[in-house]
Amino acid sequence: MSYTAFPKEHAKRIRTTNMMERINKELKRRTKVGGAFFNEESLLRLAGSILMGINEEWVTGRRYLTMEKE
């Protein structure tokens, strides 16, 4: 219930797990393409690069939560 401390416009996006589910689905999709990994480090490199790409997209492009009033 800590999401209630945020502005009302953000409540739906904060209380749901849609963002995490989408990230997990993307990780699963991209690792299936890679198939078997040589070792744990190769899996971590791929997952890290996927997560860095998602983070870069959110930082530079989309605005999931904006603090300005519209």
PyMOL Python script that loads the backbone (N, CA, C, O; Angstrom):
from pymol import cmd

cmd.read_pdbstr("""\
ATOM      1  N   MET A   1       0.805  -1.195   0.000  1.00  0.00           N
ATOM      2  CA  MET A   1       0.000   0.000   0.000  1.00  0.00           C
ATOM      3  C   MET A   1       0.853   1.266   0.000  1.00  0.00           C
ATOM      4  O   MET A   1       0.309   2.365   0.099  1.00  0.00           O
ATOM      5  N   SER A   2       2.164   1.141  -0.108  1.00  0.00           N
ATOM      6  CA  SER A   2       3.016   2.324  -0.095  1.00  0.00           C
ATOM      7  C   SER A   2       2.839   3.173  -1.351  1.00  0.00           C
ATOM      8  O   SER A   2       3.229   4.340  -1.366  1.00  0.00           O
ATOM      9  N   TYR A   3       2.253   2.598  -2.408  1.00  0.00           N
ATOM     10  CA  TYR A   3       2.037   3.381  -3.618  1.00  0.00           C
ATOM     11  C   TYR A   3       1.048   4.522  -3.412  1.00  0.00           C
ATOM     12  O   TYR A   3       0.999   5.449  -4.221  1.00  0.00           O
ATOM     13  N   THR A   4       0.259   4.466  -2.340  1.00  0.00           N
ATOM     14  CA  THR A   4      -0.718   5.525  -2.080  1.00  0.00           C
ATOM     15  C   THR A   4      -0.051   6.841  -1.689  1.00  0.00           C
ATOM     16  O   THR A   4      -0.709   7.881  -1.705  1.00  0.00           O
ATOM     17  N   ALA A   5       1.221   6.827  -1.342  1.00  0.00           N
ATOM     18  CA  ALA A   5       1.926   8.052  -0.990  1.00  0.00           C
ATOM     19  C   ALA A   5       2.300   8.869  -2.220  1.00  0.00           C
ATOM     20  O   ALA A   5       2.648  10.043  -2.100  1.00  0.00           O
ATOM     21  N   PHE A   6       2.231   8.255  -3.408  1.00  0.00           N
ATOM     22  CA  PHE A   6       2.569   8.941  -4.650  1.00  0.00           C
ATOM     23  C   PHE A   6       1.340   9.641  -5.220  1.00  0.00           C
ATOM     24  O   PHE A   6       0.220   9.374  -4.786  1.00  0.00           O
ATOM     25  N   PRO A   7       1.540  10.530  -6.185  1.00  0.00           N
ATOM     26  CA  PRO A   7       0.389  11.200  -6.805  1.00  0.00           C
ATOM     27  C   PRO A   7      -0.582  10.193  -7.407  1.00  0.00           C
ATOM     28  O   PRO A   7      -0.180   9.105  -7.818  1.00  0.00           O
ATOM     29  N   LYS A   8      -1.850  10.555  -7.456  1.00  0.00           N
ATOM     30  CA  LYS A   8      -2.897   9.653  -7.959  1.00  0.00           C
ATOM     31  C   LYS A   8      -2.621   9.171  -9.378  1.00  0.00           C
ATOM     32  O   LYS A   8      -2.958   8.036  -9.715  1.00  0.00           O
ATOM     33  N   GLU A   9      -2.010  10.017 -10.223  1.00  0.00           N
ATOM     34  CA  GLU A   9      -1.744   9.632 -11.602  1.00  0.00           C
ATOM     35  C   GLU A   9      -0.777   8.452 -11.691  1.00  0.00           C
ATOM     36  O   GLU A   9      -0.780   7.726 -12.685  1.00  0.00           O
ATOM     37  N   HIS A  10       0.043   8.254 -10.672  1.00  0.00           N
ATOM     38  CA  HIS A  10       1.070   7.212 -10.692  1.00  0.00           C
ATOM     39  C   HIS A  10       0.612   5.917 -10.030  1.00  0.00           C
ATOM     40  O   HIS A  10       1.268   4.885 -10.176  1.00  0.00           O
ATOM     41  N   ALA A  11      -0.486   5.958  -9.318  1.00  0.00           N
ATOM     42  CA  ALA A  11      -0.900   4.816  -8.503  1.00  0.00           C
ATOM     43  C   ALA A  11      -1.042   3.536  -9.313  1.00  0.00           C
ATOM     44  O   ALA A  11      -0.540   2.493  -8.894  1.00  0.00           O
ATOM     45  N   LYS A  12      -1.711   3.584 -10.457  1.00  0.00           N
ATOM     46  CA  LYS A  12      -1.940   2.370 -11.245  1.00  0.00           C
ATOM     47  C   LYS A  12      -0.627   1.773 -11.742  1.00  0.00           C
ATOM     48  O   LYS A  12      -0.446   0.556 -11.707  1.00  0.00           O
ATOM     49  N   ARG A  13       0.277   2.614 -12.199  1.00  0.00           N
ATOM     50  CA  ARG A  13       1.539   2.104 -12.727  1.00  0.00           C
ATOM     51  C   ARG A  13       2.447   1.573 -11.634  1.00  0.00           C
ATOM     52  O   ARG A  13       3.236   0.660 -11.881  1.00  0.00           O
ATOM     53  N   ILE A  14       2.356   2.116 -10.448  1.00  0.00           N
ATOM     54  CA  ILE A  14       3.214   1.667  -9.355  1.00  0.00           C
ATOM     55  C   ILE A  14       2.684   0.389  -8.722  1.00  0.00           C
ATOM     56  O   ILE A  14       3.468  -0.486  -8.357  1.00  0.00           O
ATOM     57  N   ARG A  15       1.380   0.267  -8.588  1.00  0.00           N
ATOM     58  CA  ARG A  15       0.829  -0.892  -7.877  1.00  0.00           C
ATOM     59  C   ARG A  15       0.789  -2.152  -8.715  1.00  0.00           C
ATOM     60  O   ARG A  15       0.644  -3.242  -8.161  1.00  0.00           O
ATOM     61  N   THR A  16       0.912  -2.049 -10.025  1.00  0.00           N
ATOM     62  CA  THR A  16       0.891  -3.243 -10.869  1.00  0.00           C
ATOM     63  C   THR A  16       2.314  -3.730 -11.130  1.00  0.00           C
ATOM     64  O   THR A  16       3.286  -3.002 -10.929  1.00  0.00           O
ATOM     65  N   THR A  17       2.408  -4.954 -11.572  1.00  0.00           N
ATOM     66  CA  THR A  17       3.715  -5.541 -11.876  1.00  0.00           C
ATOM     67  C   THR A  17       3.924  -5.664 -13.379  1.00  0.00           C
ATOM     68  O   THR A  17       4.769  -6.441 -13.825  1.00  0.00           O
ATOM     69  N   ASN A  18       3.165  -4.909 -14.163  1.00  0.00           N
ATOM     70  CA  ASN A  18       3.250  -5.023 -15.618  1.00  0.00           C
ATOM     71  C   ASN A  18       4.663  -4.781 -16.136  1.00  0.00           C
ATOM     72  O   ASN A  18       5.125  -5.498 -17.023  1.00  0.00           O
ATOM     73  N   MET A  19       5.350  -3.789 -15.600  1.00  0.00           N
ATOM     74  CA  MET A  19       6.690  -3.477 -16.075  1.00  0.00           C
ATOM     75  C   MET A  19       7.641  -4.643 -15.817  1.00  0.00           C
ATOM     76  O   MET A  19       8.413  -5.014 -16.701  1.00  0.00           O
ATOM     77  N   MET A  20       7.597  -5.215 -14.640  1.00  0.00           N
ATOM     78  CA  MET A  20       8.479  -6.346 -14.327  1.00  0.00           C
ATOM     79  C   MET A  20       8.132  -7.570 -15.175  1.00  0.00           C
ATOM     80  O   MET A  20       9.024  -8.289 -15.627  1.00  0.00           O
ATOM     81  N   GLU A  21       6.844  -7.805 -15.388  1.00  0.00           N
ATOM     82  CA  GLU A  21       6.438  -8.932 -16.222  1.00  0.00           C
ATOM     83  C   GLU A  21       6.935  -8.761 -17.646  1.00  0.00           C
ATOM     84  O   GLU A  21       7.362  -9.734 -18.267  1.00  0.00           O
ATOM     85  N   ARG A  22       6.889  -7.550 -18.177  1.00  0.00           N
ATOM     86  CA  ARG A  22       7.357  -7.284 -19.528  1.00  0.00           C
ATOM     87  C   ARG A  22       8.867  -7.495 -19.633  1.00  0.00           C
ATOM     88  O   ARG A  22       9.353  -8.046 -20.621  1.00  0.00           O
ATOM     89  N   ILE A  23       9.609  -7.053 -18.612  1.00  0.00           N
ATOM     90  CA  ILE A  23      11.062  -7.249 -18.609  1.00  0.00           C
ATOM     91  C   ILE A  23      11.400  -8.736 -18.545  1.00  0.00           C
ATOM     92  O   ILE A  23      12.272  -9.207 -19.275  1.00  0.00           O
ATOM     93  N   ASN A  24      10.716  -9.475 -17.678  1.00  0.00           N
ATOM     94  CA  ASN A  24      10.966 -10.916 -17.577  1.00  0.00           C
ATOM     95  C   ASN A  24      10.643 -11.634 -18.882  1.00  0.00           C
ATOM     96  O   ASN A  24      11.372 -12.540 -19.286  1.00  0.00           O
ATOM     97  N   LYS A  25       9.548 -11.235 -19.549  1.00  0.00           N
ATOM     98  CA  LYS A  25       9.184 -11.848 -20.823  1.00  0.00           C
ATOM     99  C   LYS A  25      10.246 -11.571 -21.881  1.00  0.00           C
ATOM    100  O   LYS A  25      10.590 -12.454 -22.665  1.00  0.00           O
ATOM    101  N   GLU A  26      10.766 -10.343 -21.904  1.00  0.00           N
ATOM    102  CA  GLU A  26      11.811  -9.983 -22.868  1.00  0.00           C
ATOM    103  C   GLU A  26      13.090 -10.773 -22.596  1.00  0.00           C
ATOM    104  O   GLU A  26      13.729 -11.255 -23.532  1.00  0.00           O
ATOM    105  N   LEU A  27      13.469 -10.910 -21.329  1.00  0.00           N
ATOM    106  CA  LEU A  27      14.657 -11.707 -20.989  1.00  0.00           C
ATOM    107  C   LEU A  27      14.487 -13.157 -21.429  1.00  0.00           C
ATOM    108  O   LEU A  27      15.406 -13.750 -21.994  1.00  0.00           O
ATOM    109  N   LYS A  28      13.327 -13.719 -21.173  1.00  0.00           N
ATOM    110  CA  LYS A  28      13.071 -15.104 -21.550  1.00  0.00           C
ATOM    111  C   LYS A  28      13.116 -15.265 -23.067  1.00  0.00           C
ATOM    112  O   LYS A  28      13.695 -16.226 -23.574  1.00  0.00           O
ATOM    113  N   ARG A  29      12.510 -14.331 -23.787  1.00  0.00           N
ATOM    114  CA  ARG A  29      12.491 -14.406 -25.246  1.00  0.00           C
ATOM    115  C   ARG A  29      13.899 -14.333 -25.825  1.00  0.00           C
ATOM    116  O   ARG A  29      14.246 -15.099 -26.724  1.00  0.00           O
ATOM    117  N   ARG A  30      14.699 -13.421 -25.313  1.00  0.00           N
ATOM    118  CA  ARG A  30      16.046 -13.227 -25.863  1.00  0.00           C
ATOM    119  C   ARG A  30      17.000 -14.355 -25.470  1.00  0.00           C
ATOM    120  O   ARG A  30      17.904 -14.683 -26.239  1.00  0.00           O
ATOM    121  N   THR A  31      16.821 -14.955 -24.294  1.00  0.00           N
ATOM    122  CA  THR A  31      17.709 -16.053 -23.899  1.00  0.00           C
ATOM    123  C   THR A  31      17.347 -17.350 -24.625  1.00  0.00           C
ATOM    124  O   THR A  31      18.213 -18.200 -24.831  1.00  0.00           O
ATOM    125  N   LYS A  32      16.082 -17.512 -25.014  1.00  0.00           N
ATOM    126  CA  LYS A  32      15.699 -18.692 -25.793  1.00  0.00           C
ATOM    127  C   LYS A  32      16.391 -18.688 -27.148  1.00  0.00           C
ATOM    128  O   LYS A  32      16.802 -19.737 -27.644  1.00  0.00           O
ATOM    129  N   VAL A  33      16.519 -17.520 -27.740  1.00  0.00           N
ATOM    130  CA  VAL A  33      17.180 -17.396 -29.040  1.00  0.00           C
ATOM    131  C   VAL A  33      18.642 -17.802 -28.921  1.00  0.00           C
ATOM    132  O   VAL A  33      19.192 -18.446 -29.815  1.00  0.00           O
ATOM    133  N   GLY A  34      19.271 -17.418 -27.804  1.00  0.00           N
ATOM    134  CA  GLY A  34      20.682 -17.744 -27.590  1.00  0.00           C
ATOM    135  C   GLY A  34      20.931 -19.223 -27.400  1.00  0.00           C
ATOM    136  O   GLY A  34      22.037 -19.702 -27.650  1.00  0.00           O
ATOM    137  N   GLY A  35      19.920 -19.954 -26.960  1.00  0.00           N
ATOM    138  CA  GLY A  35      20.074 -21.387 -26.752  1.00  0.00           C
ATOM    139  C   GLY A  35      20.919 -21.691 -25.531  1.00  0.00           C
ATOM    140  O   GLY A  35      20.793 -21.033 -24.498  1.00  0.00           O
ATOM    141  N   ALA A  36      21.777 -22.686 -25.651  1.00  0.00           N
ATOM    142  CA  ALA A  36      22.637 -23.094 -24.544  1.00  0.00           C
ATOM    143  C   ALA A  36      23.787 -22.100 -24.406  1.00  0.00           C
ATOM    144  O   ALA A  36      24.369 -21.667 -25.401  1.00  0.00           O
ATOM    145  N   PHE A  37      24.098 -21.754 -23.197  1.00  0.00           N
ATOM    146  CA  PHE A  37      25.173 -20.811 -22.935  1.00  0.00           C
ATOM    147  C   PHE A  37      26.436 -21.558 -22.523  1.00  0.00           C
ATOM    148  O   PHE A  37      26.389 -22.574 -21.830  1.00  0.00           O
ATOM    149  N   PHE A  38      27.545 -21.030 -22.967  1.00  0.00           N
ATOM    150  CA  PHE A  38      28.837 -21.657 -22.691  1.00  0.00           C
ATOM    151  C   PHE A  38      29.103 -21.717 -21.192  1.00  0.00           C
ATOM    152  O   PHE A  38      29.561 -22.736 -20.677  1.00  0.00           O
ATOM    153  N   ASN A  39      28.817 -20.630 -20.502  1.00  0.00           N
ATOM    154  CA  ASN A  39      28.998 -20.600 -19.052  1.00  0.00           C
ATOM    155  C   ASN A  39      28.080 -19.540 -18.446  1.00  0.00           C
ATOM    156  O   ASN A  39      27.354 -18.849 -19.162  1.00  0.00           O
ATOM    157  N   GLU A  40      28.121 -19.425 -17.148  1.00  0.00           N
ATOM    158  CA  GLU A  40      27.242 -18.485 -16.442  1.00  0.00           C
ATOM    159  C   GLU A  40      27.548 -17.035 -16.818  1.00  0.00           C
ATOM    160  O   GLU A  40      26.639 -16.209 -16.899  1.00  0.00           O
ATOM    161  N   GLU A  41      28.815 -16.729 -17.047  1.00  0.00           N
ATOM    162  CA  GLU A  41      29.193 -15.354 -17.391  1.00  0.00           C
ATOM    163  C   GLU A  41      28.578 -14.919 -18.714  1.00  0.00           C
ATOM    164  O   GLU A  41      28.184 -13.761 -18.854  1.00  0.00           O
ATOM    165  N   SER A  42      28.486 -15.824 -19.690  1.00  0.00           N
ATOM    166  CA  SER A  42      27.889 -15.453 -20.976  1.00  0.00           C
ATOM    167  C   SER A  42      26.399 -15.143 -20.817  1.00  0.00           C
ATOM    168  O   SER A  42      25.884 -14.228 -21.458  1.00  0.00           O
ATOM    169  N   LEU A  43      25.716 -15.896 -19.973  1.00  0.00           N
ATOM    170  CA  LEU A  43      24.310 -15.619 -19.686  1.00  0.00           C
ATOM    171  C   LEU A  43      24.163 -14.270 -18.997  1.00  0.00           C
ATOM    172  O   LEU A  43      23.274 -13.489 -19.336  1.00  0.00           O
ATOM    173  N   LEU A  44      25.035 -13.997 -18.030  1.00  0.00           N
ATOM    174  CA  LEU A  44      24.975 -12.715 -17.319  1.00  0.00           C
ATOM    175  C   LEU A  44      25.279 -11.546 -18.246  1.00  0.00           C
ATOM    176  O   LEU A  44      24.669 -10.484 -18.118  1.00  0.00           O
ATOM    177  N   ARG A  45      26.216 -11.723 -19.182  1.00  0.00           N
ATOM    178  CA  ARG A  45      26.516 -10.653 -20.146  1.00  0.00           C
ATOM    179  C   ARG A  45      25.302 -10.348 -21.014  1.00  0.00           C
ATOM    180  O   ARG A  45      24.977  -9.183 -21.240  1.00  0.00           O
ATOM    181  N   LEU A  46      24.631 -11.390 -21.502  1.00  0.00           N
ATOM    182  CA  LEU A  46      23.454 -11.187 -22.338  1.00  0.00           C
ATOM    183  C   LEU A  46      22.344 -10.506 -21.534  1.00  0.00           C
ATOM    184  O   LEU A  46      21.758  -9.525 -21.992  1.00  0.00           O
ATOM    185  N   ALA A  47      22.056 -11.019 -20.346  1.00  0.00           N
ATOM    186  CA  ALA A  47      20.997 -10.425 -19.518  1.00  0.00           C
ATOM    187  C   ALA A  47      21.337  -8.983 -19.161  1.00  0.00           C
ATOM    188  O   ALA A  47      20.463  -8.116 -19.182  1.00  0.00           O
ATOM    189  N   GLY A  48      22.590  -8.724 -18.837  1.00  0.00           N
ATOM    190  CA  GLY A  48      23.013  -7.361 -18.513  1.00  0.00           C
ATOM    191  C   GLY A  48      22.849  -6.421 -19.682  1.00  0.00           C
ATOM    192  O   GLY A  48      22.401  -5.288 -19.508  1.00  0.00           O
ATOM    193  N   SER A  49      23.205  -6.870 -20.872  1.00  0.00           N
ATOM    194  CA  SER A  49      23.066  -6.001 -22.041  1.00  0.00           C
ATOM    195  C   SER A  49      21.597  -5.742 -22.366  1.00  0.00           C
ATOM    196  O   SER A  49      21.247  -4.641 -22.793  1.00  0.00           O
ATOM    197  N   ILE A  50      20.742  -6.729 -22.173  1.00  0.00           N
ATOM    198  CA  ILE A  50      19.305  -6.536 -22.388  1.00  0.00           C
ATOM    199  C   ILE A  50      18.764  -5.514 -21.399  1.00  0.00           C
ATOM    200  O   ILE A  50      18.032  -4.600 -21.780  1.00  0.00           O
ATOM    201  N   LEU A  51      19.127  -5.669 -20.131  1.00  0.00           N
ATOM    202  CA  LEU A  51      18.642  -4.737 -19.109  1.00  0.00           C
ATOM    203  C   LEU A  51      19.188  -3.332 -19.311  1.00  0.00           C
ATOM    204  O   LEU A  51      18.483  -2.353 -19.066  1.00  0.00           O
ATOM    205  N   MET A  52      20.435  -3.223 -19.755  1.00  0.00           N
ATOM    206  CA  MET A  52      21.000  -1.896 -20.041  1.00  0.00           C
ATOM    207  C   MET A  52      20.259  -1.243 -21.207  1.00  0.00           C
ATOM    208  O   MET A  52      20.020  -0.035 -21.187  1.00  0.00           O
ATOM    209  N   GLY A  53      19.899  -2.017 -22.206  1.00  0.00           N
ATOM    210  CA  GLY A  53      19.141  -1.488 -23.335  1.00  0.00           C
ATOM    211  C   GLY A  53      17.766  -0.999 -22.922  1.00  0.00           C
ATOM    212  O   GLY A  53      17.318   0.060 -23.361  1.00  0.00           O
ATOM    213  N   ILE A  54      17.094  -1.778 -22.072  1.00  0.00           N
ATOM    214  CA  ILE A  54      15.777  -1.367 -21.571  1.00  0.00           C
ATOM    215  C   ILE A  54      15.905  -0.099 -20.748  1.00  0.00           C
ATOM    216  O   ILE A  54      15.090   0.813 -20.883  1.00  0.00           O
ATOM    217  N   ASN A  55      16.922  -0.033 -19.894  1.00  0.00           N
ATOM    218  CA  ASN A  55      17.138   1.153 -19.073  1.00  0.00           C
ATOM    219  C   ASN A  55      17.409   2.380 -19.943  1.00  0.00           C
ATOM    220  O   ASN A  55      16.867   3.455 -19.688  1.00  0.00           O
ATOM    221  N   GLU A  56      18.240   2.221 -20.961  1.00  0.00           N
ATOM    222  CA  GLU A  56      18.559   3.344 -21.842  1.00  0.00           C
ATOM    223  C   GLU A  56      17.308   3.849 -22.560  1.00  0.00           C
ATOM    224  O   GLU A  56      17.120   5.054 -22.728  1.00  0.00           O
ATOM    225  N   GLU A  57      16.456   2.914 -22.981  1.00  0.00           N
ATOM    226  CA  GLU A  57      15.212   3.293 -23.645  1.00  0.00           C
ATOM    227  C   GLU A  57      14.332   4.127 -22.716  1.00  0.00           C
ATOM    228  O   GLU A  57      13.735   5.117 -23.140  1.00  0.00           O
ATOM    229  N   TRP A  58      14.255   3.725 -21.455  1.00  0.00           N
ATOM    230  CA  TRP A  58      13.411   4.453 -20.505  1.00  0.00           C
ATOM    231  C   TRP A  58      14.012   5.804 -20.142  1.00  0.00           C
ATOM    232  O   TRP A  58      13.280   6.776 -19.952  1.00  0.00           O
ATOM    233  N   VAL A  59      15.328   5.877 -20.044  1.00  0.00           N
ATOM    234  CA  VAL A  59      15.975   7.133 -19.660  1.00  0.00           C
ATOM    235  C   VAL A  59      15.897   8.162 -20.788  1.00  0.00           C
ATOM    236  O   VAL A  59      15.614   9.334 -20.541  1.00  0.00           O
ATOM    237  N   THR A  60      16.145   7.730 -22.013  1.00  0.00           N
ATOM    238  CA  THR A  60      16.225   8.681 -23.120  1.00  0.00           C
ATOM    239  C   THR A  60      14.901   8.896 -23.833  1.00  0.00           C
ATOM    240  O   THR A  60      14.680   9.958 -24.415  1.00  0.00           O
ATOM    241  N   GLY A  61      14.037   7.928 -23.798  1.00  0.00           N
ATOM    242  CA  GLY A  61      12.832   8.024 -24.612  1.00  0.00           C
ATOM    243  C   GLY A  61      11.566   8.197 -23.816  1.00  0.00           C
ATOM    244  O   GLY A  61      11.134   9.316 -23.540  1.00  0.00           O
ATOM    245  N   ARG A  62      10.992   7.112 -23.460  1.00  0.00           N
ATOM    246  CA  ARG A  62       9.692   7.110 -22.810  1.00  0.00           C
ATOM    247  C   ARG A  62       9.714   7.774 -21.443  1.00  0.00           C
ATOM    248  O   ARG A  62      10.748   7.862 -20.780  1.00  0.00           O
ATOM    249  N   ARG A  63       8.560   8.228 -21.054  1.00  0.00           N
ATOM    250  CA  ARG A  63       8.370   8.732 -19.688  1.00  0.00           C
ATOM    251  C   ARG A  63       7.280   7.883 -19.058  1.00  0.00           C
ATOM    252  O   ARG A  63       6.098   8.057 -19.353  1.00  0.00           O
ATOM    253  N   TYR A  64       7.673   6.983 -18.206  1.00  0.00           N
ATOM    254  CA  TYR A  64       6.696   6.118 -17.553  1.00  0.00           C
ATOM    255  C   TYR A  64       5.987   6.882 -16.445  1.00  0.00           C
ATOM    256  O   TYR A  64       4.770   6.784 -16.284  1.00  0.00           O
ATOM    257  N   LEU A  65       6.764   7.642 -15.686  1.00  0.00           N
ATOM    258  CA  LEU A  65       6.204   8.475 -14.627  1.00  0.00           C
ATOM    259  C   LEU A  65       6.775   9.878 -14.791  1.00  0.00           C
ATOM    260  O   LEU A  65       7.989  10.047 -14.896  1.00  0.00           O
ATOM    261  N   THR A  66       5.924  10.858 -14.813  1.00  0.00           N
ATOM    262  CA  THR A  66       6.405  12.233 -14.868  1.00  0.00           C
ATOM    263  C   THR A  66       5.950  12.943 -13.618  1.00  0.00           C
ATOM    264  O   THR A  66       4.818  12.763 -13.170  1.00  0.00           O
ATOM    265  N   MET A  67       6.812  13.733 -13.065  1.00  0.00           N
ATOM    266  CA  MET A  67       6.493  14.417 -11.816  1.00  0.00           C
ATOM    267  C   MET A  67       5.847  15.785 -12.039  1.00  0.00           C
ATOM    268  O   MET A  67       5.359  16.404 -11.093  1.00  0.00           O
ATOM    269  N   GLU A  68       5.844  16.257 -13.295  1.00  0.00           N
ATOM    270  CA  GLU A  68       5.207  17.537 -13.583  1.00  0.00           C
ATOM    271  C   GLU A  68       3.712  17.361 -13.643  1.00  0.00           C
ATOM    272  O   GLU A  68       3.212  16.326 -14.084  1.00  0.00           O
ATOM    273  N   LYS A  69       2.998  18.379 -13.198  1.00  0.00           N
ATOM    274  CA  LYS A  69       1.539  18.372 -13.312  1.00  0.00           C
ATOM    275  C   LYS A  69       1.160  18.758 -14.731  1.00  0.00           C
ATOM    276  O   LYS A  69       1.762  19.657 -15.318  1.00  0.00           O
ATOM    277  N   GLU A  70       0.166  18.080 -15.279  1.00  0.00           N
ATOM    278  CA  GLU A  70      -0.263  18.388 -16.645  1.00  0.00           C
ATOM    279  C   GLU A  70      -1.399  19.351 -16.655  1.00  0.00           C
ATOM    280  O   GLU A  70      -1.886  19.720 -17.724  1.00  0.00           O
TER     281      GLU A  70
END
""", "prot")
cmd.dss("prot")
cmd.show_as("cartoon", "prot")
cmd.util.cbc("prot")
cmd.orient("prot")
